[in-house]
């Protein structure tokens, strides 16, 4: 991905090294995968991270907290620069999309952190992956997730990393359109399995919106290089519910899916990419998700 000459966003908040508490000890791959699985099933992933960080028995004392005060590594600074460029590129895409449809796009803030972060949606651990908080309209990402994506999940490449950001921005687009609020209202009236299906449709739409952004950056700004699309498609497959559940627990429970299968995530990203039309991303009025 040709990104180094791109515009940098002014909407990046860097909280790295600010002394946010982090659980002492190493989490490891198994702990990370289990934490992700717990999050997908609606549980508290931070409990898992505590146990895999040397917290011992859940009936014993809480694990020690350590304060992070460190110098930013050059690699991290380069990655933060990359994130800023990708965020700016999504801003350009969605400002134009909203303007063309008679609306105004409010750019979200992207928060870079390490370890644990406090958001308006509660405290979260970086090991569970990036997330969007509608309560403060911010995207949160621990840059260490990109190392996990590359080394542990088998999804290398800068455009795979860009796709992750674009997906979270897709949730911000949904929030501005009022889609997530409508879904939450419906979910409160439904059994868990049906509520999960609505979550899947919400996530797949965010994947499709990420594909719309990819179409724009490819056709209008010519930032893509050979192999970039394949990187994003691979990343979408690597973080499907079925793939993550199989890796963490050895079995797949479709009724517990909240993000969609690998095939579904790849298909909806590709639909947004090929069409470049956000109106083609209606995952709620189709029988084939």
C-alpha positions in Angstrom: 0.0 0.0 0.0 1.4 3.4 -1.0 0.7 5.4 2.1 3.8 7.4 3.1 2.8 10.5 1.1 -0.8 10.5 2.3 -2.4 13.1 4.5 -2.2 12.6 8.3 -5.3 12.9 10.3 -5.6 15.4 13.1 -8.0 13.1 14.9 -5.5 10.7 16.5 -5.2 10.6 20.3 -2.0 8.9 21.5 -2.3 7.4 25.0 0.7 5.1 24.8 3.0 5.2 27.8 0.5 7.2 29.9 0.7 4.8 32.8 -2.6 2.9 32.2 -2.7 -0.2 34.3 -1.8 -3.5 32.6 -2.0 -7.0 34.0 1.4 -8.2 35.1 2.8 -11.3 33.4 2.6 -12.8 29.9 -0.7 -13.6 28.3 0.4 -15.9 25.5 -1.3 -17.1 22.4 -3.8 -19.4 24.1 -4.8 -16.7 26.5 -5.3 -14.2 23.7 -7.4 -16.6 21.6 -9.5 -17.6 24.6 -10.0 -13.9 25.5 -11.2 -13.3 21.9 -13.6 -16.3 22.1 -15.0 -15.1 25.4 -15.6 -11.6 24.0 -17.3 -13.2 21.0 -19.6 -15.1 23.3 -20.5 -12.0 25.2 -18.3 -12.5 28.3 -15.6 -10.4 29.9 -12.3 -11.1 28.2 -10.4 -9.2 30.9 -11.1 -12.0 33.3 -9.4 -14.5 31.0 -6.4 -12.2 30.5 -6.0 -11.9 34.3 -6.0 -15.7 34.7 -3.4 -16.2 31.9 -1.2 -13.4 33.3 -0.4 -15.2 36.5 -3.5 -14.1 38.4 -3.9 -17.7 39.8 -7.2 -18.9 41.2 -10.2 -16.7 40.7 -10.8 -17.0 44.4 -7.3 -15.7 45.3 -6.0 -12.1 45.4 -6.3 -9.9 42.3 -3.1 -9.9 40.1 -0.7 -7.1 40.6 -1.0 -4.1 38.4 2.0 -2.6 36.7 2.3 0.9 35.3 3.5 1.3 31.7 6.1 4.1 31.2 8.2 3.4 28.2 9.8 5.0 25.2 8.0 4.5 22.0 9.9 2.2 19.7 10.7 3.5 16.2 8.5 0.7 14.7 5.6 1.8 16.8 6.0 5.4 15.7 6.0 4.3 12.1 2.9 2.2 12.7 1.2 5.2 14.5 2.0 7.3 11.4 0.5 4.6 9.2 -2.7 4.5 11.3 -3.0 8.3 11.0 -2.7 8.1 7.2 -5.4 5.4 6.9 -7.7 7.3 9.2 -7.3 10.4 7.1 -8.1 8.3 4.0 -11.3 7.0 5.5 -12.2 10.6 6.4 -11.9 11.6 2.8 -14.0 8.7 1.6 -16.9 9.1 4.0 -17.0 12.9 4.0 -17.6 12.7 0.2 -20.1 9.8 0.6 -22.1 11.7 3.1 -21.9 14.9 1.2 -23.1 13.2 -2.0 -26.1 11.9 -0.1 -27.0 15.2 1.5 -25.4 14.6 4.9 -22.4 15.6 6.9 -19.8 13.2 8.2 -18.4 13.7 11.7 -14.9 12.3 11.8 -14.3 10.0 14.8 -11.2 10.1 17.0 -8.8 7.1 16.9 -7.1 6.3 20.2 -3.8 4.5 20.2 -3.0 2.8 23.5 -1.0 0.0 25.0 -2.2 -2.6 27.5 -5.5 -1.5 28.9 -7.6 1.5 28.1 -10.6 3.3 29.6 -13.4 4.3 27.2 -16.9 5.6 27.5 -17.9 2.0 26.9 -15.8 0.7 29.8 -12.3 -0.7 30.3 -10.8 -2.9 27.6 -7.6 -4.9 27.1 -5.6 -4.4 23.9 -5.2 -8.2 23.4 -8.9 -8.6 22.5 -8.5 -6.4 19.5 -9.6 -3.0 18.2 -13.1 -1.7 18.9 -15.4 1.2 18.3 -17.2 2.9 21.2 -20.4 4.7 20.0 -20.7 6.5 23.4 -17.7 8.7 22.7 -17.4 8.1 18.9 -13.8 6.8 19.2 -12.0 3.9 17.7 -9.5 2.2 20.1 -6.5 0.2 19.0 -3.4 -1.3 20.7 -0.7 -1.4 18.0 0.4 -4.7 19.4 -2.7 -6.2 17.8 -1.0 -5.9 14.4 1.8 -8.1 15.5 -0.8 -10.7 16.6 -2.6 -10.3 13.3 0.6 -11.0 11.5 2.4 -13.5 13.6 -0.4 -15.4 15.4 -3.4 -15.1 13.1 -1.5 -15.4 9.8 -2.7 -12.1 8.3 0.4 -10.1 7.3 0.5 -6.9 5.2 -0.2 -3.2 5.6 -3.5 -3.4 3.8 -4.7 -6.1 6.1 -3.9 -3.6 8.9 -5.8 -0.9 7.0 -8.8 -3.1 6.6 -9.0 -3.5 10.4 -9.2 0.3 10.8 -11.7 0.6 8.0 -14.0 -2.0 9.6 -14.1 -0.1 12.9 -14.8 3.1 10.9 -17.6 1.2 9.3 -19.2 1.0 12.8 -18.9 4.7 13.1 -20.7 5.2 9.8 -23.4 2.9 11.1 -23.7 4.9 14.3 -24.1 8.2 12.3 -26.8 6.6 10.2 -28.6 5.3 13.4 -28.2 1.7 12.4 -26.6 0.4 15.5 -29.2 2.1 17.7 -32.0 0.4 15.8 -30.2 -3.0 16.1 -29.8 -2.6 19.9 -33.5 -1.8 20.3 -34.5 -5.0 18.4 -31.9 -7.1 20.2 -33.5 -6.2 23.6 -36.7 -7.9 22.5 -35.2 -11.1 21.1 -33.7 -14.4 22.5 -29.9 -14.5 22.6 -29.5 -16.6 19.4 -31.6 -14.2 17.3 -29.9 -11.2 18.9 -26.6 -12.7 17.9 -27.7 -12.9 14.3 -28.4 -9.2 14.3 -24.9 -8.6 15.6 -23.6 -10.7 12.7 -25.5 -8.6 10.2 -24.2 -5.4 11.9 -20.6 -6.7 11.7 -20.9 -7.8 8.1 -22.2 -4.5 7.1 -19.2 -2.9 8.6 -17.0 -5.2 6.5 -18.9 -4.1 3.4 -18.4 -0.5 4.3 -14.7 -1.3 4.7 -14.9 -2.6 1.1 -16.5 0.6 -0.1 -13.6 2.5 1.4 -11.1 0.1 -0.3 -12.8 0.7 -3.6 -12.4 4.5 -3.2 -8.8 4.4 -2.1 -8.0 2.1 -5.1 -9.9 4.0 -7.8 -9.7 7.6 -6.7 -6.4 7.8 -4.8 -4.5 4.9 -6.4 -2.9 3.8 -3.2 -3.2 0.1 -3.6 -0.3 -2.2 -4.8 -0.3 -5.7 -6.1 -1.4 -8.2 -3.4 -3.1 -5.6 -1.2 -6.7 -6.8 -1.8 -5.6 -10.4 -1.1 -4.2 -9.2 2.2 -7.5 -7.7 3.2 -9.5 -10.7 2.1 -7.2 -13.0 4.0 -7.5 -10.9 7.1 -11.3 -11.0 6.9 -11.1 -14.7 6.8 -8.7 -15.1 9.7 -11.0 -13.2 12.1 -14.2 -15.0 11.3 -16.1 -16.4 14.3 -15.7 -20.0 13.1 -11.9 -19.7 12.6 -11.4 -18.0 16.0 -13.6 -20.5 17.8 -11.9 -23.5 16.2 -8.5 -22.1 17.2 -9.5 -21.3 20.8 -11.8 -24.1 21.8 -11.5 -26.7 19.0 -15.2 -26.5 18.1 -17.6 -24.2 16.3 -20.9 -23.0 17.6 -22.8 -21.1 14.8 -25.6 -20.0 17.2 -23.0 -18.0 19.2 -21.6 -16.2 16.2 -21.6 -12.4 16.7 -19.3 -11.3 13.8 -19.9 -13.8 11.0 -18.0 -16.7 9.6 -14.8 -16.3 7.6 -16.6 -16.9 4.3 -19.3 -14.3 5.2 -16.8 -11.7 6.2 -14.8 -12.2 3.0 -17.9 -12.1 0.8 -19.3 -8.9 2.2 -16.0 -7.1 2.1 -15.6 -8.1 -1.5 -19.2 -6.9 -2.2 -18.4 -3.4 -1.0 -15.0 -3.5 -2.8 -16.5 -4.5 -6.1 -19.6 -2.2 -6.0 -18.1 0.9 -4.3 -21.7 1.5 -3.3 -22.7 1.7 0.3 -26.3 1.0 -0.7 -25.2 -2.5 -1.7 -24.3 -3.1 2.0 -27.8 -3.8 3.3 -27.1 -6.9 5.2 -30.4 -6.6 7.1 -32.8 -7.1 4.2 -31.3 -10.2 2.6 -31.9 -13.9 3.1 -28.3 -14.8 2.2 -26.0 -13.4 4.8 
